[in-house]
C-alpha cells in the first residue's frame, strides 16, 4: 500500500492587502468617486427625514386604541379601579412560586382561567 503525498495549493499572486480595513477604505473611495451614488444617498436621507416629519405631524394618537384608555365598568355598572404592587423577594436555589390564590388548585379552576385555543 502506497500513499501519495499531496502538495498544498500555492497561489502565484503575491500576498496583498486583503484585510478588512483596506477593503473598507477601497469601497469608501469607490463610493466617493461616483457622483451619482453620493447624490442618491443624500436624496434618500432627506426624503426619509421629510417622510418621518410628515407622518409624525399627522399622528394624533387615535391610531392606537391603548393611547386613550377607558375606565373599566364592573358588573353593577360602577367604575372599576385596579391596584397592584410588586413584592421584591429573593428566590434562592431552585425554588418555585405558588399561585397567589389558595382556591386556585388543580381540582378547582379559577373563574378567570381560560383554556388555550
Biopython code that builds the backbone (N, CA, C, O; Angstrom):
import numpy as np
from Bio.PDB.StructureBuilder import StructureBuilder

atoms = [
    (1, "UNK", "N", (0.834, -1.157, 0.000)),
    (1, "UNK", "CA", (0.000, 0.000, 0.000)),
    (1, "UNK", "C", (0.886, 1.229, 0.000)),
    (1, "UNK", "O", (1.777, 1.367, 0.839)),
    (2, "UNK", "N", (0.638, 2.109, -0.937)),
    (2, "UNK", "CA", (1.450, 3.320, -1.003)),
    (2, "UNK", "C", (0.547, 4.537, -0.834)),
    (2, "UNK", "O", (-0.604, 4.542, -1.271)),
    (3, "UNK", "N", (1.074, 5.532, -0.212)),
    (3, "UNK", "CA", (0.322, 6.776, -0.045)),
    (3, "UNK", "C", (1.042, 7.860, -0.823)),
    (3, "UNK", "O", (2.254, 8.039, -0.700)),
    (4, "UNK", "N", (0.278, 8.573, -1.621)),
    (4, "UNK", "CA", (0.860, 9.674, -2.374)),
    (4, "UNK", "C", (0.792, 10.937, -1.525)),
    (4, "UNK", "O", (-0.205, 11.200, -0.853)),
    (5, "UNK", "N", (1.841, 11.690, -1.568)),
    (5, "UNK", "CA", (1.812, 12.956, -0.848)),
    (5, "UNK", "C", (1.229, 14.025, -1.751)),
    (5, "UNK", "O", (1.578, 14.111, -2.928)),
    (6, "UNK", "N", (0.361, 14.821, -1.211)),
    (6, "UNK", "CA", (-0.282, 15.885, -1.959)),
    (6, "UNK", "C", (0.299, 17.210, -1.482)),
    (6, "UNK", "O", (0.291, 17.530, -0.293)),
    (7, "UNK", "N", (0.799, 17.960, -2.443)),
    (7, "UNK", "CA", (1.345, 19.257, -2.070)),
    (7, "UNK", "C", (0.202, 20.264, -1.996)),
    (7, "UNK", "O", (-0.695, 20.238, -2.839)),
    (8, "UNK", "N", (0.220, 21.141, -1.015)),
    (8, "UNK", "CA", (-0.859, 22.119, -0.885)),
    (8, "UNK", "C", (-0.815, 23.146, -2.016)),
    (8, "UNK", "O", (0.243, 23.402, -2.591)),
    (9, "UNK", "N", (-1.956, 23.723, -2.323)),
    (9, "UNK", "CA", (-2.057, 24.713, -3.382)),
    (9, "UNK", "C", (-1.398, 26.011, -2.947)),
    (9, "UNK", "O", (-1.627, 26.501, -1.841)),
    (10, "UNK", "N", (-0.585, 26.554, -3.821)),
    (10, "UNK", "CA", (0.046, 27.849, -3.563)),
    (10, "UNK", "C", (-0.309, 28.765, -4.718)),
    (10, "UNK", "O", (-0.059, 28.435, -5.877)),
    (11, "UNK", "N", (-0.884, 29.899, -4.411)),
    (11, "UNK", "CA", (-1.265, 30.857, -5.431)),
    (11, "UNK", "C", (-0.017, 31.520, -6.013)),
    (11, "UNK", "O", (0.983, 31.713, -5.322)),
    (12, "UNK", "N", (-0.099, 31.861, -7.293)),
    (12, "UNK", "CA", (1.031, 32.532, -7.925)),
    (12, "UNK", "C", (1.075, 34.018, -7.631)),
    (12, "UNK", "O", (2.077, 34.669, -7.928)),
    (13, "UNK", "N", (0.010, 34.579, -7.053)),
    (13, "UNK", "CA", (-0.016, 36.003, -6.761)),
    (13, "UNK", "C", (0.709, 36.305, -5.461)),
    (13, "UNK", "O", (0.810, 35.481, -4.552)),
    (14, "UNK", "N", (1.212, 37.548, -5.425)),
    (14, "UNK", "CA", (1.873, 37.990, -4.197)),
    (14, "UNK", "C", (0.828, 38.198, -3.105)),
    (14, "UNK", "O", (-0.306, 38.574, -3.401)),
    (15, "UNK", "N", (1.191, 37.961, -1.861)),
    (15, "UNK", "CA", (0.261, 38.299, -0.783)),
    (15, "UNK", "C", (0.049, 39.811, -0.779)),
    (15, "UNK", "O", (1.007, 40.584, -0.806)),
    (16, "UNK", "N", (-1.200, 40.216, -0.746)),
    (16, "UNK", "CA", (-1.504, 41.643, -0.813)),
    (16, "UNK", "C", (-2.238, 42.112, 0.417)),
    (16, "UNK", "O", (-2.317, 41.426, 1.436)),
    (17, "UNK", "N", (-2.771, 43.306, 0.282)),
    (17, "UNK", "CA", (-3.501, 43.897, 1.397)),
    (17, "UNK", "C", (-4.971, 43.498, 1.238)),
    (17, "UNK", "O", (-5.737, 44.203, 0.581)),
    (18, "UNK", "N", (-5.355, 42.401, 1.821)),
    (18, "UNK", "CA", (-6.716, 41.907, 1.675)),
    (18, "UNK", "C", (-7.437, 41.825, 3.014)),
    (18, "UNK", "O", (-8.345, 41.012, 3.187)),
    (19, "UNK", "N", (-7.035, 42.659, 3.953)),
    (19, "UNK", "CA", (-7.723, 42.642, 5.234)),
    (19, "UNK", "C", (-8.913, 43.607, 5.194)),
    (19, "UNK", "O", (-9.089, 44.343, 4.222)),
    (20, "UNK", "N", (-9.716, 43.600, 6.239)),
    (20, "UNK", "CA", (-10.963, 44.357, 6.244)),
    (20, "UNK", "C", (-10.775, 45.870, 6.180)),
    (20, "UNK", "O", (-11.512, 46.521, 5.440)),
    (21, "UNK", "N", (-9.834, 46.468, 6.908)),
    (21, "UNK", "CA", (-9.693, 47.918, 6.805)),
    (21, "UNK", "C", (-9.363, 48.391, 5.383)),
    (21, "UNK", "O", (-9.870, 49.425, 4.948)),
    (22, "UNK", "N", (-8.536, 47.662, 4.670)),
    (22, "UNK", "CA", (-8.219, 48.052, 3.303)),
    (22, "UNK", "C", (-9.430, 47.871, 2.369)),
    (22, "UNK", "O", (-9.659, 48.685, 1.475)),
    (23, "UNK", "N", (-10.183, 46.817, 2.587)),
    (23, "UNK", "CA", (-11.397, 46.616, 1.808)),
    (23, "UNK", "C", (-12.393, 47.746, 2.063)),
    (23, "UNK", "O", (-12.992, 48.271, 1.124)),
    (24, "UNK", "N", (-12.569, 48.118, 3.321)),
    (24, "UNK", "CA", (-13.479, 49.201, 3.668)),
    (24, "UNK", "C", (-13.023, 50.521, 3.058)),
    (24, "UNK", "O", (-13.845, 51.286, 2.554)),
    (25, "UNK", "N", (-11.717, 50.796, 3.097)),
    (25, "UNK", "CA", (-11.189, 52.024, 2.525)),
    (25, "UNK", "C", (-11.386, 52.053, 1.003)),
    (25, "UNK", "O", (-11.722, 53.098, 0.447)),
    (26, "UNK", "N", (-11.185, 50.946, 0.344)),
    (26, "UNK", "CA", (-11.356, 50.927, -1.105)),
    (26, "UNK", "C", (-12.824, 51.107, -1.497)),
    (26, "UNK", "O", (-13.120, 51.767, -2.493)),
    (27, "UNK", "N", (-13.743, 50.525, -0.724)),
    (27, "UNK", "CA", (-15.159, 50.717, -1.017)),
    (27, "UNK", "C", (-15.577, 52.159, -0.758)),
    (27, "UNK", "O", (-16.379, 52.712, -1.510)),
    (28, "UNK", "N", (-15.048, 52.772, 0.290)),
    (28, "UNK", "CA", (-15.353, 54.168, 0.576)),
    (28, "UNK", "C", (-14.826, 55.071, -0.534)),
    (28, "UNK", "O", (-15.497, 56.028, -0.923)),
    (29, "UNK", "N", (-13.647, 54.781, -1.042)),
    (29, "UNK", "CA", (-13.082, 55.565, -2.137)),
    (29, "UNK", "C", (-13.934, 55.422, -3.388)),
    (29, "UNK", "O", (-14.184, 56.404, -4.087)),
    (30, "UNK", "N", (-14.383, 54.203, -3.674)),
    (30, "UNK", "CA", (-15.235, 53.982, -4.832)),
    (30, "UNK", "C", (-16.570, 54.713, -4.665)),
    (30, "UNK", "O", (-17.090, 55.281, -5.625)),
    (31, "UNK", "N", (-17.115, 54.701, -3.471)),
    (31, "UNK", "CA", (-18.387, 55.374, -3.218)),
    (31, "UNK", "C", (-18.258, 56.888, -3.405)),
    (31, "UNK", "O", (-19.137, 57.520, -3.990)),
    (32, "UNK", "N", (-17.170, 57.463, -2.910)),
    (32, "UNK", "CA", (-16.971, 58.912, -3.051)),
    (32, "UNK", "C", (-16.710, 59.329, -4.484)),
    (32, "UNK", "O", (-17.060, 60.441, -4.881)),
    (33, "UNK", "N", (-16.101, 58.451, -5.263)),
    (33, "UNK", "CA", (-15.691, 58.842, -6.607)),
    (33, "UNK", "C", (-16.855, 58.885, -7.591)),
    (33, "UNK", "O", (-16.763, 59.565, -8.613)),
    (34, "UNK", "N", (-17.943, 58.179, -7.311)),
    (34, "UNK", "CA", (-19.092, 58.170, -8.220)),
    (34, "UNK", "C", (-20.100, 59.195, -7.710)),
    (34, "UNK", "O", (-20.705, 58.995, -6.657)),
    (35, "UNK", "N", (-20.288, 60.292, -8.448)),
    (35, "UNK", "CA", (-21.108, 61.410, -8.005)),
    (35, "UNK", "C", (-22.570, 61.007, -7.835)),
    (35, "UNK", "O", (-23.222, 61.466, -6.897)),
    (36, "UNK", "N", (-23.093, 60.173, -8.703)),
    (36, "UNK", "CA", (-24.497, 59.779, -8.639)),
    (36, "UNK", "C", (-24.847, 59.034, -7.365)),
    (36, "UNK", "O", (-25.944, 59.204, -6.832)),
    (37, "UNK", "N", (-23.930, 58.208, -6.867)),
    (37, "UNK", "CA", (-24.197, 57.463, -5.643)),
    (37, "UNK", "C", (-24.297, 58.412, -4.452)),
    (37, "UNK", "O", (-25.160, 58.252, -3.589)),
    (38, "UNK", "N", (-23.415, 59.390, -4.415)),
    (38, "UNK", "CA", (-23.419, 60.340, -3.311)),
    (38, "UNK", "C", (-24.700, 61.176, -3.332)),
    (38, "UNK", "O", (-25.312, 61.401, -2.288)),
    (39, "UNK", "N", (-25.102, 61.632, -4.511)),
    (39, "UNK", "CA", (-26.343, 62.407, -4.633)),
    (39, "UNK", "C", (-27.545, 61.550, -4.254)),
    (39, "UNK", "O", (-28.459, 62.027, -3.581)),
    (40, "UNK", "N", (-27.552, 60.306, -4.675)),
    (40, "UNK", "CA", (-28.667, 59.406, -4.346)),
    (40, "UNK", "C", (-28.749, 59.161, -2.839)),
    (40, "UNK", "O", (-29.850, 59.117, -2.290)),
    (41, "UNK", "N", (-27.633, 59.005, -2.170)),
    (41, "UNK", "CA", (-27.638, 58.782, -0.719)),
    (41, "UNK", "C", (-28.130, 60.020, 0.020)),
    (41, "UNK", "O", (-28.886, 59.904, 0.985)),
    (42, "UNK", "N", (-27.709, 61.207, -0.422)),
    (42, "UNK", "CA", (-28.179, 62.442, 0.212)),
    (42, "UNK", "C", (-29.678, 62.609, -0.023)),
    (42, "UNK", "O", (-30.407, 62.985, 0.895)),
    (43, "UNK", "N", (-30.143, 62.334, -1.234)),
    (43, "UNK", "CA", (-31.567, 62.444, -1.541)),
    (43, "UNK", "C", (-32.381, 61.446, -0.717)),
    (43, "UNK", "O", (-33.455, 61.791, -0.225)),
    (44, "UNK", "N", (-31.894, 60.229, -0.559)),
    (44, "UNK", "CA", (-32.608, 59.224, 0.233)),
    (44, "UNK", "C", (-32.683, 59.638, 1.700)),
    (44, "UNK", "O", (-33.707, 59.421, 2.348)),
    (45, "UNK", "N", (-31.626, 60.224, 2.225)),
    (45, "UNK", "CA", (-31.620, 60.677, 3.612)),
    (45, "UNK", "C", (-32.617, 61.807, 3.814)),
    (45, "UNK", "O", (-33.376, 61.806, 4.783)),
    (46, "UNK", "N", (-32.615, 62.780, 2.894)),
    (46, "UNK", "CA", (-33.546, 63.908, 3.001)),
    (46, "UNK", "C", (-34.987, 63.420, 2.855)),
    (46, "UNK", "O", (-35.863, 63.852, 3.604)),
    (47, "UNK", "N", (-35.240, 62.536, 1.911)),
    (47, "UNK", "CA", (-36.587, 62.014, 1.702)),
    (47, "UNK", "C", (-37.081, 61.242, 2.928)),
    (47, "UNK", "O", (-38.249, 61.353, 3.300)),
    (48, "UNK", "N", (-36.216, 60.478, 3.544)),
    (48, "UNK", "CA", (-36.590, 59.741, 4.750)),
    (48, "UNK", "C", (-36.925, 60.697, 5.887)),
    (48, "UNK", "O", (-37.916, 60.500, 6.591)),
    (49, "UNK", "N", (-36.111, 61.728, 6.072)),
    (49, "UNK", "CA", (-36.367, 62.701, 7.135)),
    (49, "UNK", "C", (-37.678, 63.439, 6.893)),
    (49, "UNK", "O", (-38.440, 63.662, 7.835)),
    (50, "UNK", "N", (-37.954, 63.821, 5.652)),
    (50, "UNK", "CA", (-39.204, 64.515, 5.336)),
    (50, "UNK", "C", (-40.399, 63.598, 5.578)),
    (50, "UNK", "O", (-41.420, 64.048, 6.100)),
    (51, "UNK", "N", (-40.294, 62.332, 5.212)),
    (51, "UNK", "CA", (-41.389, 61.382, 5.427)),
    (51, "UNK", "C", (-41.663, 61.179, 6.910)),
    (51, "UNK", "O", (-42.821, 61.106, 7.321)),
    (52, "UNK", "N", (-40.623, 61.087, 7.708)),
    (52, "UNK", "CA", (-40.805, 60.895, 9.149)),
    (52, "UNK", "C", (-41.489, 62.108, 9.762)),
    (52, "UNK", "O", (-42.414, 61.959, 10.560)),
    (53, "UNK", "N", (-41.044, 63.305, 9.397)),
    (53, "UNK", "CA", (-41.652, 64.515, 9.947)),
    (53, "UNK", "C", (-43.105, 64.644, 9.485)),
    (53, "UNK", "O", (-43.971, 65.020, 10.274)),
    (54, "UNK", "N", (-43.378, 64.337, 8.222)),
    (54, "UNK", "CA", (-44.741, 64.442, 7.706)),
    (54, "UNK", "C", (-45.669, 63.441, 8.388)),
    (54, "UNK", "O", (-46.796, 63.787, 8.743)),
    (55, "UNK", "N", (-45.212, 62.215, 8.573)),
    (55, "UNK", "CA", (-46.054, 61.209, 9.225)),
    (55, "UNK", "C", (-46.232, 61.499, 10.707)),
    (55, "UNK", "O", (-47.295, 61.230, 11.267)),
    (56, "UNK", "N", (-45.218, 62.038, 11.341)),
    (56, "UNK", "CA", (-45.340, 62.373, 12.762)),
    (56, "UNK", "C", (-46.298, 63.541, 12.954)),
    (56, "UNK", "O", (-46.965, 63.627, 13.986)),
    (57, "UNK", "N", (-46.377, 64.437, 11.981)),
    (57, "UNK", "CA", (-47.279, 65.571, 12.087)),
    (57, "UNK", "C", (-48.736, 65.183, 11.940)),
    (57, "UNK", "O", (-49.609, 65.880, 12.458)),
    (58, "UNK", "N", (-49.022, 64.098, 11.253)),
    (58, "UNK", "CA", (-50.410, 63.673, 11.061)),
    (58, "UNK", "C", (-50.902, 62.763, 12.172)),
    (58, "UNK", "O", (-52.105, 62.520, 12.268)),
    (59, "UNK", "N", (-50.020, 62.256, 13.007)),
    (59, "UNK", "CA", (-50.421, 61.331, 14.065)),
    (59, "UNK", "C", (-51.080, 62.108, 15.199)),
    (59, "UNK", "O", (-50.542, 63.113, 15.663)),
    (60, "UNK", "N", (-52.238, 61.642, 15.640)),
    (60, "UNK", "CA", (-52.935, 62.297, 16.744)),
    (60, "UNK", "C", (-53.197, 61.348, 17.904)),
    (60, "UNK", "O", (-53.859, 61.730, 18.869)),
    (61, "UNK", "N", (-52.702, 60.143, 17.831)),
    (61, "UNK", "CA", (-52.903, 59.180, 18.898)),
    (61, "UNK", "C", (-54.133, 58.319, 18.715)),
    (61, "UNK", "O", (-54.342, 57.382, 19.486)),
    (62, "UNK", "N", (-54.954, 58.607, 17.718)),
    (62, "UNK", "CA", (-56.160, 57.820, 17.502)),
    (62, "UNK", "C", (-55.886, 56.486, 16.847)),
    (62, "UNK", "O", (-56.768, 55.629, 16.815)),
    (63, "UNK", "N", (-54.692, 56.285, 16.324)),
    (63, "UNK", "CA", (-54.369, 55.032, 15.664)),
    (63, "UNK", "C", (-54.202, 53.899, 16.669)),
    (63, "UNK", "O", (-54.391, 52.733, 16.322)),
    (64, "UNK", "N", (-53.851, 54.225, 17.904)),
    (64, "UNK", "CA", (-53.591, 53.219, 18.919)),
    (64, "UNK", "C", (-54.728, 53.250, 19.933)),
    (64, "UNK", "O", (-54.937, 54.260, 20.605)),
    (65, "UNK", "N", (-55.454, 52.159, 20.042)),
    (65, "UNK", "CA", (-56.587, 52.119, 20.969)),
    (65, "UNK", "C", (-56.131, 52.259, 22.415)),
    (65, "UNK", "O", (-56.887, 52.757, 23.249)),
    (66, "UNK", "N", (-54.929, 51.838, 22.727)),
    (66, "UNK", "CA", (-54.423, 51.945, 24.088)),
    (66, "UNK", "C", (-53.950, 53.335, 24.449)),
    (66, "UNK", "O", (-53.632, 53.586, 25.611)),
    (67, "UNK", "N", (-53.892, 54.261, 23.480)),
    (67, "UNK", "CA", (-53.414, 55.609, 23.758)),
    (67, "UNK", "C", (-54.427, 56.393, 24.580)),
    (67, "UNK", "O", (-54.044, 57.285, 25.338)),
    (68, "UNK", "N", (-55.692, 56.083, 24.449)),
    (68, "UNK", "CA", (-56.736, 56.745, 25.229)),
    (68, "UNK", "C", (-57.487, 55.684, 26.018)),
    (68, "UNK", "O", (-58.522, 55.192, 25.566)),
    (69, "UNK", "N", (-56.975, 55.326, 27.196)),
    (69, "UNK", "CA", (-57.618, 54.250, 27.952)),
    (69, "UNK", "C", (-58.989, 54.672, 28.474)),
    (69, "UNK", "O", (-59.203, 55.832, 28.825)),
    (70, "UNK", "N", (-59.893, 53.735, 28.520)),
    (70, "UNK", "CA", (-61.217, 53.974, 29.067)),
    (70, "UNK", "C", (-61.298, 53.309, 30.431)),
    (70, "UNK", "O", (-60.521, 52.404, 30.736)),
    (71, "UNK", "N", (-62.233, 53.756, 31.243)),
    (71, "UNK", "CA", (-62.409, 53.182, 32.573)),
    (71, "UNK", "C", (-63.181, 51.879, 32.448)),
    (71, "UNK", "O", (-64.172, 51.793, 31.723)),
    (72, "UNK", "N", (-62.716, 50.879, 33.156)),
    (72, "UNK", "CA", (-63.398, 49.584, 33.135)),
    (72, "UNK", "C", (-64.695, 49.671, 33.926)),
    (72, "UNK", "O", (-64.758, 50.334, 34.961)),
    (73, "UNK", "N", (-65.715, 49.007, 33.438)),
    (73, "UNK", "CA", (-67.038, 49.012, 34.082)),
    (73, "UNK", "C", (-67.290, 47.634, 34.690)),
    (73, "UNK", "O", (-67.143, 46.612, 34.019)),
    (74, "UNK", "N", (-67.664, 47.619, 35.945)),
    (74, "UNK", "CA", (-67.931, 46.378, 36.649)),
    (74, "UNK", "C", (-69.304, 45.827, 36.330)),
    (74, "UNK", "O", (-70.051, 46.437, 35.564)),
    (75, "UNK", "N", (-69.659, 44.662, 36.912)),
    (75, "UNK", "CA", (-70.951, 44.046, 36.607)),
    (75, "UNK", "C", (-72.140, 44.875, 37.075)),
    (75, "UNK", "O", (-73.232, 44.745, 36.523)),
    (76, "UNK", "N", (-71.951, 45.727, 38.082)),
    (76, "UNK", "CA", (-73.054, 46.561, 38.565)),
    (76, "UNK", "C", (-73.098, 47.914, 37.882)),
    (76, "UNK", "O", (-73.931, 48.748, 38.236)),
    (77, "UNK", "N", (-72.217, 48.162, 36.903)),
    (77, "UNK", "CA", (-72.194, 49.424, 36.191)),
    (77, "UNK", "C", (-71.277, 50.461, 36.810)),
    (77, "UNK", "O", (-71.157, 51.564, 36.277)),
    (78, "UNK", "N", (-70.623, 50.140, 37.924)),
    (78, "UNK", "CA", (-69.732, 51.086, 38.584)),
    (78, "UNK", "C", (-68.327, 51.019, 37.960)),
    (78, "UNK", "O", (-67.948, 50.013, 37.361)),
    (79, "UNK", "N", (-67.583, 52.091, 38.112)),
    (79, "UNK", "CA", (-66.215, 52.133, 37.597)),
    (79, "UNK", "C", (-65.330, 51.228, 38.443)),
    (79, "UNK", "O", (-65.465, 51.186, 39.666)),
    (80, "UNK", "N", (-64.450, 50.522, 37.807)),
    (80, "UNK", "CA", (-63.557, 49.583, 38.487)),
    (80, "UNK", "C", (-62.139, 50.120, 38.400)),
    (80, "UNK", "O", (-61.669, 50.499, 37.327)),
    (81, "UNK", "N", (-61.468, 50.147, 39.533)),
    (81, "UNK", "CA", (-60.059, 50.535, 39.544)),
    (81, "UNK", "C", (-59.247, 49.320, 39.959)),
    (81, "UNK", "O", (-59.662, 48.535, 40.811)),
    (82, "UNK", "N", (-58.116, 49.186, 39.356)),
    (82, "UNK", "CA", (-57.245, 48.052, 39.636)),
    (82, "UNK", "C", (-56.001, 48.570, 40.334)),
    (82, "UNK", "O", (-55.410, 49.558, 39.901)),
    (83, "UNK", "N", (-55.608, 47.922, 41.392)),
    (83, "UNK", "CA", (-54.443, 48.348, 42.156)),
    (83, "UNK", "C", (-53.569, 47.122, 42.398)),
    (83, "UNK", "O", (-54.072, 46.050, 42.736)),
    (84, "UNK", "N", (-52.286, 47.281, 42.227)),
    (84, "UNK", "CA", (-51.368, 46.173, 42.456)),
    (84, "UNK", "C", (-50.019, 46.727, 42.904)),
    (84, "UNK", "O", (-49.749, 47.922, 42.785)),
    (85, "UNK", "N", (-49.190, 45.843, 43.415)),
    (85, "UNK", "CA", (-47.828, 46.205, 43.784)),
    (85, "UNK", "C", (-46.959, 44.981, 43.588)),
    (85, "UNK", "O", (-47.453, 43.855, 43.529)),
    (86, "UNK", "N", (-45.667, 45.209, 43.489)),
    (86, "UNK", "CA", (-44.710, 44.129, 43.327)),
    (86, "UNK", "C", (-44.009, 43.889, 44.658)),
    (86, "UNK", "O", (-43.525, 44.828, 45.290)),
    (87, "UNK", "N", (-43.959, 42.649, 45.075)),
    (87, "UNK", "CA", (-43.218, 42.280, 46.273)),
    (87, "UNK", "C", (-41.867, 41.737, 45.817)),
    (87, "UNK", "O", (-41.788, 40.654, 45.238)),
    (88, "UNK", "N", (-40.835, 42.476, 46.075)),
    (88, "UNK", "CA", (-39.495, 42.072, 45.643)),
    (88, "UNK", "C", (-38.863, 41.204, 46.735)),
    (88, "UNK", "O", (-38.443, 41.693, 47.783)),
    (89, "UNK", "N", (-38.813, 39.928, 46.458)),
    (89, "UNK", "CA", (-38.228, 38.996, 47.407)),
    (89, "UNK", "C", (-37.303, 38.061, 46.645)),
    (89, "UNK", "O", (-37.614, 37.671, 45.519)),
    (90, "UNK", "N", (-36.165, 37.692, 47.242)),
    (90, "UNK", "CA", (-35.252, 36.794, 46.548)),
    (90, "UNK", "C", (-35.816, 35.373, 46.504)),
    (90, "UNK", "O", (-36.529, 34.942, 47.411)),
    (91, "UNK", "N", (-35.487, 34.670, 45.450)),
    (91, "UNK", "CA", (-35.895, 33.283, 45.280)),
    (91, "UNK", "C", (-34.622, 32.460, 45.215)),
    (91, "UNK", "O", (-34.013, 32.327, 44.154)),
    (92, "UNK", "N", (-34.224, 31.912, 46.345)),
    (92, "UNK", "CA", (-32.949, 31.204, 46.435)),
    (92, "UNK", "C", (-33.059, 29.800, 45.877)),
    (92, "UNK", "O", (-34.105, 29.156, 45.967)),
    (93, "UNK", "N", (-31.969, 29.340, 45.302)),
    (93, "UNK", "CA", (-31.873, 27.972, 44.832)),
    (93, "UNK", "C", (-32.825, 27.679, 43.702)),
    (93, "UNK", "O", (-33.076, 28.529, 42.848)),
    (94, "UNK", "N", (-33.355, 26.469, 43.701)),
    (94, "UNK", "CA", (-34.274, 26.028, 42.670)),
    (94, "UNK", "C", (-35.689, 26.091, 43.240)),
    (94, "UNK", "O", (-36.343, 25.061, 43.403)),
    (95, "UNK", "N", (-36.153, 27.285, 43.540)),
    (95, "UNK", "CA", (-37.446, 27.455, 44.186)),
    (95, "UNK", "C", (-38.577, 27.547, 43.184)),
    (95, "UNK", "O", (-38.355, 27.534, 41.973)),
    (96, "UNK", "N", (-39.779, 27.640, 43.697)),
    (96, "UNK", "CA", (-40.947, 27.801, 42.846)),
    (96, "UNK", "C", (-41.853, 28.853, 43.462)),
    (96, "UNK", "O", (-41.748, 29.165, 44.648)),
    (97, "UNK", "N", (-42.729, 29.387, 42.654)),
    (97, "UNK", "CA", (-43.658, 30.414, 43.115)),
    (97, "UNK", "C", (-45.053, 29.801, 43.119)),
    (97, "UNK", "O", (-45.559, 29.413, 42.066)),
    (98, "UNK", "N", (-45.685, 29.707, 44.295)),
    (98, "UNK", "CA", (-47.028, 29.118, 44.346)),
    (98, "UNK", "C", (-48.059, 30.110, 43.817)),
    (98, "UNK", "O", (-47.779, 31.305, 43.726)),
    (99, "UNK", "N", (-49.243, 29.625, 43.470)),
    (99, "UNK", "CA", (-50.278, 30.551, 43.000)),
    (99, "UNK", "C", (-50.687, 31.507, 44.108)),
    (99, "UNK", "O", (-50.609, 31.169, 45.289)),
    (100, "UNK", "N", (-51.124, 32.702, 43.724)),
    (100, "UNK", "CA", (-51.459, 33.721, 44.705)),
    (100, "UNK", "C", (-52.767, 33.458, 45.436)),
    (100, "UNK", "O", (-52.952, 33.958, 46.546)),
    (101, "UNK", "N", (-53.674, 32.695, 44.854)),
    (101, "UNK", "CA", (-54.960, 32.440, 45.485)),
    (101, "UNK", "C", (-55.017, 30.983, 45.935)),
    (101, "UNK", "O", (-54.736, 30.086, 45.140)),
    (102, "UNK", "N", (-55.375, 30.731, 47.195)),
    (102, "UNK", "CA", (-55.418, 29.342, 47.665)),
    (102, "UNK", "C", (-56.556, 28.541, 47.036)),
    (102, "UNK", "O", (-56.518, 27.311, 47.057)),
    (103, "UNK", "N", (-57.564, 29.207, 46.479)),
    (103, "UNK", "CA", (-58.659, 28.457, 45.876)),
    (103, "UNK", "C", (-58.353, 28.005, 44.459)),
    (103, "UNK", "O", (-59.126, 27.233, 43.892)),
    (104, "UNK", "N", (-57.250, 28.457, 43.865)),
    (104, "UNK", "CA", (-56.862, 28.021, 42.516)),
    (104, "UNK", "C", (-55.987, 26.782, 42.655)),
    (104, "UNK", "O", (-54.765, 26.891, 42.761)),
    (105, "UNK", "N", (-56.594, 25.631, 42.656)),
    (105, "UNK", "CA", (-55.877, 24.376, 42.786)),
    (105, "UNK", "C", (-56.141, 23.553, 41.535)),
    (105, "UNK", "O", (-57.036, 23.893, 40.760)),
    (106, "UNK", "N", (-55.392, 22.485, 41.316)),
    (106, "UNK", "CA", (-55.651, 21.651, 40.129)),
    (106, "UNK", "C", (-57.069, 21.072, 40.104)),
    (106, "UNK", "O", (-57.605, 20.812, 39.026)),
    (107, "UNK", "N", (-57.685, 20.865, 41.279)),
    (107, "UNK", "CA", (-59.035, 20.296, 41.288)),
    (107, "UNK", "C", (-60.104, 21.368, 41.069)),
    (107, "UNK", "O", (-61.236, 21.041, 40.715)),
    (108, "UNK", "N", (-59.759, 22.643, 41.273)),
    (108, "UNK", "CA", (-60.719, 23.734, 41.082)),
    (108, "UNK", "C", (-60.091, 24.801, 40.195)),
    (108, "UNK", "O", (-59.084, 25.410, 40.558)),
    (109, "UNK", "N", (-60.696, 25.023, 39.026)),
    (109, "UNK", "CA", (-60.183, 26.067, 38.135)),
    (109, "UNK", "C", (-60.692, 27.414, 38.556)),
    (109, "UNK", "O", (-61.853, 27.559, 38.938)),
    (110, "UNK", "N", (-59.825, 28.408, 38.487)),
    (110, "UNK", "CA", (-60.230, 29.774, 38.809)),
    (110, "UNK", "C", (-61.206, 30.259, 37.765)),
    (110, "UNK", "O", (-61.119, 29.837, 36.612)),
    (111, "UNK", "N", (-62.143, 31.137, 38.124)),
    (111, "UNK", "CA", (-63.117, 31.612, 37.146)),
    (111, "UNK", "C", (-62.480, 32.443, 36.039)),
    (111, "UNK", "O", (-63.068, 32.579, 34.967)),
    (112, "UNK", "N", (-61.301, 33.000, 36.267)),
    (112, "UNK", "CA", (-60.660, 33.809, 35.240)),
    (112, "UNK", "C", (-59.803, 32.966, 34.315)),
    (112, "UNK", "O", (-59.328, 33.465, 33.294)),
    (113, "UNK", "N", (-59.595, 31.708, 34.644)),
    (113, "UNK", "CA", (-58.745, 30.851, 33.806)),
    (113, "UNK", "C", (-59.500, 30.479, 32.542)),
    (113, "UNK", "O", (-60.664, 30.081, 32.590)),
    (114, "UNK", "N", (-58.826, 30.613, 31.422)),
    (114, "UNK", "CA", (-59.429, 30.266, 30.133)),
    (114, "UNK", "C", (-58.580, 29.192, 29.478)),
    (114, "UNK", "O", (-57.353, 29.271, 29.521)),
    (115, "UNK", "N", (-59.199, 28.196, 28.875)),
    (115, "UNK", "CA", (-58.393, 27.172, 28.189)),
    (115, "UNK", "C", (-57.719, 27.761, 26.971)),
    (115, "UNK", "O", (-58.261, 28.647, 26.309)),
    (116, "UNK", "N", (-56.540, 27.264, 26.684)),
    (116, "UNK", "CA", (-55.805, 27.719, 25.499)),
    (116, "UNK", "C", (-56.445, 27.162, 24.228)),
    (116, "UNK", "O", (-56.861, 26.005, 24.168)),
    (117, "UNK", "N", (-56.507, 28.009, 23.241)),
    (117, "UNK", "CA", (-57.086, 27.549, 21.968)),
    (117, "UNK", "C", (-56.030, 27.501, 20.900)),
    (117, "UNK", "O", (-56.321, 27.139, 19.760)),
]
sb = StructureBuilder()
sb.init_structure("model")
sb.init_model(0)
sb.init_chain("A")
sb.init_seg("    ")
for serial, (resi, resn, name, xyz) in enumerate(atoms, 1):
    if name == "N":
        sb.init_residue(resn, " ", resi, " ")
    sb.init_atom(name, np.array(xyz, "f"), 0.0, 1.0, " ", f" {name:<3s}", serial, name[0])
structure = sb.get_structure()
